[in-house]
Amino acid sequence: MKVRSSLKSLKNRHRDCQIVRRKGRLYVINKTDPRFKARQG
């Protein structure tokens, strides 16, 4: 999982990427291709 300060560009890398907020943190999750996972901060 990558840790980045901005997730906007990571969301556009794959069409199945979704931005989800969990426990005050922003995450990028991808069910079909898990290598695109990331979190902010």
C-alpha distance matrix in Angstrom:
0.0 3.8 6.6 9.6 13.2 13.9 12.3 15.6 15.1 11.8 13.6 16.3 14.6 15.3 18.0 16.3 13.5 14.4 13.9 14.3 15.4 15.0 16.7 17.1 13.6 12.5 9.7 9.4 9.8 11.4 13.7 15.1 12.2 8.9 7.4 7.5 5.2 5.0 7.2 10.4 12.3
3.8 0.0 3.8 6.3 10.0 10.9 10.0 13.3 12.6 9.8 12.4 14.9 13.4 15.0 18.0 17.0 13.8 14.7 13.7 14.8 15.7 15.8 17.4 17.0 13.2 11.9 9.8 9.5 11.2 13.0 15.9 17.1 14.1 11.4 9.2 8.2 6.6 4.5 6.3 8.5 10.2
6.6 3.8 0.0 3.8 7.1 8.9 9.1 12.7 12.9 10.8 13.3 16.1 15.4 17.3 19.9 19.0 15.4 15.5 13.6 14.3 14.4 14.6 15.5 14.5 10.9 10.2 9.2 10.2 12.6 15.2 18.3 19.9 17.3 14.5 12.8 11.2 9.1 5.7 5.0 5.6 6.5
9.6 6.3 3.8 0.0 3.8 5.5 6.6 9.9 10.2 9.1 11.8 14.3 14.2 16.7 19.2 18.8 15.2 15.2 13.1 14.5 14.5 15.6 16.7 14.9 11.4 10.0 9.9 10.4 13.6 16.1 19.6 21.1 18.5 16.3 14.4 12.1 10.7 7.1 6.3 5.0 6.2
13.2 10.0 7.1 3.8 0.0 3.8 6.8 9.6 10.7 10.7 13.0 15.4 16.1 18.7 20.8 20.7 17.0 16.5 13.7 15.1 14.5 16.0 16.7 14.2 11.2 10.1 11.2 12.3 15.8 18.6 22.1 23.8 21.5 19.6 17.9 15.2 13.8 10.1 8.4 5.4 5.5
13.9 10.9 8.9 5.5 3.8 0.0 3.8 5.8 7.4 8.1 9.9 12.1 13.4 16.0 17.8 18.1 14.5 14.0 11.5 13.5 13.7 15.9 17.3 14.8 11.8 9.5 10.5 10.7 14.4 16.9 20.6 22.0 20.0 18.6 17.2 14.0 13.1 9.9 8.8 6.4 8.3
12.3 10.0 9.1 6.6 6.8 3.8 0.0 3.8 5.6 5.2 6.3 9.1 10.5 12.6 14.3 14.3 10.7 10.3 8.2 10.8 11.9 14.3 16.5 14.5 11.3 8.1 8.0 7.3 11.0 13.2 17.0 18.4 16.7 15.5 14.5 11.0 10.3 7.7 7.5 6.6 9.8
15.6 13.3 12.7 9.9 9.6 5.8 3.8 0.0 3.8 5.5 5.5 7.1 9.6 11.9 13.0 13.8 10.6 10.5 8.9 12.2 13.7 16.7 19.1 17.0 14.1 10.7 10.8 9.4 12.7 14.3 18.0 19.1 17.7 17.3 16.4 12.6 12.8 10.9 11.1 10.2 13.2
15.1 12.6 12.9 10.2 10.7 7.4 5.6 3.8 0.0 3.8 5.5 5.5 7.0 10.2 12.1 13.6 10.8 11.9 11.3 14.8 16.7 19.4 21.9 20.0 16.8 13.5 12.8 10.6 13.5 14.3 18.1 18.5 16.5 16.5 15.0 11.4 12.6 11.1 12.4 12.0 14.9
11.8 9.8 10.8 9.1 10.7 8.1 5.2 5.5 3.8 0.0 3.8 5.4 5.5 8.1 10.6 11.3 8.2 9.7 9.6 12.8 15.1 17.4 20.0 18.7 15.3 11.9 10.3 7.6 10.2 11.0 14.7 15.2 13.1 12.8 11.3 7.7 8.9 7.9 9.9 10.6 13.9
13.6 12.4 13.3 11.8 13.0 9.9 6.3 5.5 5.5 3.8 0.0 3.8 5.6 6.8 8.0 8.6 5.5 6.6 7.1 10.8 13.6 16.3 19.4 18.2 15.2 11.5 9.8 6.7 8.9 9.4 13.1 13.8 12.6 12.8 12.4 8.6 9.5 9.3 11.0 11.9 15.5
16.3 14.9 16.1 14.3 15.4 12.1 9.1 7.1 5.5 5.4 3.8 0.0 3.8 5.6 6.8 9.0 7.3 9.4 10.6 14.3 17.2 20.0 23.2 21.9 18.9 15.2 13.6 10.4 12.0 11.5 14.9 14.7 13.4 14.6 13.8 10.3 12.3 12.5 14.5 15.2 18.7
14.6 13.4 15.4 14.2 16.1 13.4 10.5 9.6 7.0 5.5 5.6 3.8 0.0 3.8 6.9 8.9 7.6 10.7 12.3 15.8 18.8 21.1 24.2 23.3 20.0 16.5 14.2 10.7 11.7 10.6 13.8 13.0 11.0 12.3 11.0 8.0 10.9 11.7 14.6 15.9 19.3
15.3 15.0 17.3 16.7 18.7 16.0 12.6 11.9 10.2 8.1 6.8 5.6 3.8 0.0 3.8 5.6 5.7 9.3 12.0 15.2 18.6 20.8 24.2 23.8 20.6 17.1 14.4 10.7 10.4 8.4 11.0 9.8 8.6 10.7 10.4 7.9 10.8 12.6 15.6 17.5 21.1
18.0 18.0 19.9 19.2 20.8 17.8 14.3 13.0 12.1 10.6 8.0 6.8 6.9 3.8 0.0 3.8 5.7 8.6 11.8 14.9 18.5 20.9 24.6 24.2 21.5 17.9 15.4 11.8 11.2 9.0 10.9 9.9 10.2 12.7 13.3 10.8 13.1 14.9 17.5 19.2 23.0
16.3 17.0 19.0 18.8 20.7 18.1 14.3 13.8 13.6 11.3 8.6 9.0 8.9 5.6 3.8 0.0 3.8 6.4 10.1 12.5 16.3 18.3 22.0 22.2 19.6 16.2 13.4 9.9 8.4 5.8 7.3 7.1 8.1 10.2 11.8 9.6 11.1 13.5 15.9 18.2 22.0
13.5 13.8 15.4 15.2 17.0 14.5 10.7 10.6 10.8 8.2 5.5 7.3 7.6 5.7 5.7 3.8 0.0 3.8 6.9 9.7 13.3 15.5 19.0 18.9 16.1 12.6 9.9 6.3 5.7 4.8 7.9 8.9 8.7 9.4 10.5 7.5 8.4 10.0 12.3 14.4 18.2
14.4 14.7 15.5 15.2 16.5 14.0 10.3 10.5 11.9 9.7 6.6 9.4 10.7 9.3 8.6 6.4 3.8 0.0 3.8 6.3 10.0 12.5 16.2 16.0 13.6 10.2 8.1 5.5 5.4 6.4 9.1 11.2 11.6 11.5 13.1 10.0 9.5 10.4 11.5 13.2 17.0
13.9 13.7 13.6 13.1 13.7 11.5 8.2 8.9 11.3 9.6 7.1 10.6 12.3 12.0 11.8 10.1 6.9 3.8 0.0 3.8 6.9 9.9 13.3 12.5 10.2 6.7 5.6 4.6 6.5 9.1 11.9 14.4 14.3 13.4 14.5 11.3 9.8 9.3 9.2 10.3 13.8
14.3 14.8 14.3 14.5 15.1 13.5 10.8 12.2 14.8 12.8 10.8 14.3 15.8 15.2 14.9 12.5 9.7 6.3 3.8 0.0 3.8 6.4 10.0 10.0 8.3 5.8 5.2 6.3 7.2 10.4 12.4 15.6 15.9 14.4 16.0 13.3 10.9 10.4 9.4 10.6 13.7
15.4 15.7 14.4 14.5 14.5 13.7 11.9 13.7 16.7 15.1 13.6 17.2 18.8 18.6 18.5 16.3 13.3 10.0 6.9 3.8 0.0 3.8 6.8 6.3 5.6 4.6 6.1 8.8 10.3 13.8 15.7 19.1 19.1 17.1 18.5 16.0 13.2 11.8 9.6 9.9 12.2
15.0 15.8 14.6 15.6 16.0 15.9 14.3 16.7 19.4 17.4 16.3 20.0 21.1 20.8 20.9 18.3 15.5 12.5 9.9 6.4 3.8 0.0 3.8 5.5 5.4 6.5 7.3 10.5 11.2 14.8 16.2 19.8 19.8 17.3 18.8 17.0 13.6 12.4 10.0 10.9 12.5
16.7 17.4 15.5 16.7 16.7 17.3 16.5 19.1 21.9 20.0 19.4 23.2 24.2 24.2 24.6 22.0 19.0 16.2 13.3 10.0 6.8 3.8 0.0 3.8 5.6 8.4 10.1 13.7 14.7 18.3 19.7 23.3 23.0 20.2 21.6 19.8 16.3 14.6 11.6 11.8 12.3
17.1 17.0 14.5 14.9 14.2 14.8 14.5 17.0 20.0 18.7 18.2 21.9 23.3 23.8 24.2 22.2 18.9 16.0 12.5 10.0 6.3 5.5 3.8 0.0 3.8 6.8 9.7 13.4 15.3 19.0 21.0 24.4 23.9 21.3 22.2 20.0 16.7 14.3 10.9 9.9 10.1
13.6 13.2 10.9 11.4 11.2 11.8 11.3 14.1 16.8 15.3 15.2 18.9 20.0 20.6 21.5 19.6 16.1 13.6 10.2 8.3 5.6 5.4 5.6 3.8 0.0 3.8 6.5 10.2 12.4 16.2 18.6 21.7 20.8 18.2 18.7 16.4 13.2 10.6 7.1 6.4 7.3
12.5 11.9 10.2 10.0 10.1 9.5 8.1 10.7 13.5 11.9 11.5 15.2 16.5 17.1 17.9 16.2 12.6 10.2 6.7 5.8 4.6 6.5 8.4 6.8 3.8 0.0 3.8 7.0 9.8 13.4 16.2 19.0 18.2 16.0 16.5 13.7 10.9 8.5 5.7 5.3 8.1
9.7 9.8 9.2 9.9 11.2 10.5 8.0 10.8 12.8 10.3 9.8 13.6 14.2 14.4 15.4 13.4 9.9 8.1 5.6 5.2 6.1 7.3 10.1 9.7 6.5 3.8 0.0 3.8 6.2 9.9 12.7 15.5 14.5 12.2 12.9 10.3 7.4 5.7 4.3 6.4 9.7
9.4 9.5 10.2 10.4 12.3 10.7 7.3 9.4 10.6 7.6 6.7 10.4 10.7 10.7 11.8 9.9 6.3 5.5 4.6 6.3 8.8 10.5 13.7 13.4 10.2 7.0 3.8 0.0 3.8 6.9 10.2 12.5 11.4 9.8 10.4 7.3 5.3 5.0 6.2 8.5 12.3
9.8 11.2 12.6 13.6 15.8 14.4 11.0 12.7 13.5 10.2 8.9 12.0 11.7 10.4 11.2 8.4 5.7 5.4 6.5 7.2 10.3 11.2 14.7 15.3 12.4 9.8 6.2 3.8 0.0 3.8 6.6 9.3 8.8 7.2 9.1 6.9 5.1 7.0 8.8 11.8 15.3
11.4 13.0 15.2 16.1 18.6 16.9 13.2 14.3 14.3 11.0 9.4 11.5 10.6 8.4 9.0 5.8 4.8 6.4 9.1 10.4 13.8 14.8 18.3 19.0 16.2 13.4 9.9 6.9 3.8 0.0 3.8 5.7 5.6 5.4 7.9 6.3 6.4 9.5 12.1 15.1 18.7
13.7 15.9 18.3 19.6 22.1 20.6 17.0 18.0 18.1 14.7 13.1 14.9 13.8 11.0 10.9 7.3 7.9 9.1 11.9 12.4 15.7 16.2 19.7 21.0 18.6 16.2 12.7 10.2 6.6 3.8 0.0 3.8 5.8 6.1 9.6 9.4 9.3 12.7 15.1 18.3 21.8
15.1 17.1 19.9 21.1 23.8 22.0 18.4 19.1 18.5 15.2 13.8 14.7 13.0 9.8 9.9 7.1 8.9 11.2 14.4 15.6 19.1 19.8 23.3 24.4 21.7 19.0 15.5 12.5 9.3 5.7 3.8 0.0 3.8 6.4 9.2 9.5 10.9 14.4 17.4 20.6 24.1
12.2 14.1 17.3 18.5 21.5 20.0 16.7 17.7 16.5 13.1 12.6 13.4 11.0 8.6 10.2 8.1 8.7 11.6 14.3 15.9 19.1 19.8 23.0 23.9 20.8 18.2 14.5 11.4 8.8 5.6 5.8 3.8 0.0 3.8 5.6 6.5 8.5 12.2 15.5 18.8 22.1
8.9 11.4 14.5 16.3 19.6 18.6 15.5 17.3 16.5 12.8 12.8 14.6 12.3 10.7 12.7 10.2 9.4 11.5 13.4 14.4 17.1 17.3 20.2 21.3 18.2 16.0 12.2 9.8 7.2 5.4 6.1 6.4 3.8 0.0 3.8 5.4 5.8 9.6 12.8 16.4 19.4
7.4 9.2 12.8 14.4 17.9 17.2 14.5 16.4 15.0 11.3 12.4 13.8 11.0 10.4 13.3 11.8 10.5 13.1 14.5 16.0 18.5 18.8 21.6 22.2 18.7 16.5 12.9 10.4 9.1 7.9 9.6 9.2 5.6 3.8 0.0 3.8 5.6 8.7 12.3 15.6 18.4
7.5 8.2 11.2 12.1 15.2 14.0 11.0 12.6 11.4 7.7 8.6 10.3 8.0 7.9 10.8 9.6 7.5 10.0 11.3 13.3 16.0 17.0 19.8 20.0 16.4 13.7 10.3 7.3 6.9 6.3 9.4 9.5 6.5 5.4 3.8 0.0 3.8 6.4 10.1 13.0 16.3
5.2 6.6 9.1 10.7 13.8 13.1 10.3 12.8 12.6 8.9 9.5 12.3 10.9 10.8 13.1 11.1 8.4 9.5 9.8 10.9 13.2 13.6 16.3 16.7 13.2 10.9 7.4 5.3 5.1 6.4 9.3 10.9 8.5 5.8 5.6 3.8 0.0 3.8 7.1 10.6 13.7
5.0 4.5 5.7 7.1 10.1 9.9 7.7 10.9 11.1 7.9 9.3 12.5 11.7 12.6 14.9 13.5 10.0 10.4 9.3 10.4 11.8 12.4 14.6 14.3 10.6 8.5 5.7 5.0 7.0 9.5 12.7 14.4 12.2 9.6 8.7 6.4 3.8 0.0 3.8 6.9 10.0
7.2 6.3 5.0 6.3 8.4 8.8 7.5 11.1 12.4 9.9 11.0 14.5 14.6 15.6 17.5 15.9 12.3 11.5 9.2 9.4 9.6 10.0 11.6 10.9 7.1 5.7 4.3 6.2 8.8 12.1 15.1 17.4 15.5 12.8 12.3 10.1 7.1 3.8 0.0 3.8 6.7
10.4 8.5 5.6 5.0 5.4 6.4 6.6 10.2 12.0 10.6 11.9 15.2 15.9 17.5 19.2 18.2 14.4 13.2 10.3 10.6 9.9 10.9 11.8 9.9 6.4 5.3 6.4 8.5 11.8 15.1 18.3 20.6 18.8 16.4 15.6 13.0 10.6 6.9 3.8 0.0 3.8
12.3 10.2 6.5 6.2 5.5 8.3 9.8 13.2 14.9 13.9 15.5 18.7 19.3 21.1 23.0 22.0 18.2 17.0 13.8 13.7 12.2 12.5 12.3 10.1 7.3 8.1 9.7 12.3 15.3 18.7 21.8 24.1 22.1 19.4 18.4 16.3 13.7 10.0 6.7 3.8 0.0
